[in-house]
Amino acid sequence: MFDSVSFVAISSALDGLALRQRVIADNVANIQTPGFLAGRVSFEESLATAVADGSGAVSPSVGRSLDPTREDGNNVNLDTETLLNIETNLRYQLATQAIDGTFAKMRTAMRTN
């Protein structure tokens, strides 16, 4: 059960989303740091490919945003980071609910036997 493609994919997604939350927090913390470029986490495309290939396991990657910079060389946009954080939190909640559903089924199966 824990090595099924769906369980591994959800675990990989949770890892990627948790990393994205940390990167967003780092971006916001450095919003006034001259020359700081916002970080961006990507894993969704490689996760979709991994699921299609039957593995589901991926590692997220962190890159730098290519968005335009302000005069101080910083390109962190608080509006963008806020929206990305909300989206990431909603996706994380959805993934944890999927994991919880899996464990609920296991608990039910163990009680009936």
Helices and strands as residue ranges (DSSP letters): H 5-29, E 39-42, H 44-53, E 61-64, H 78-112
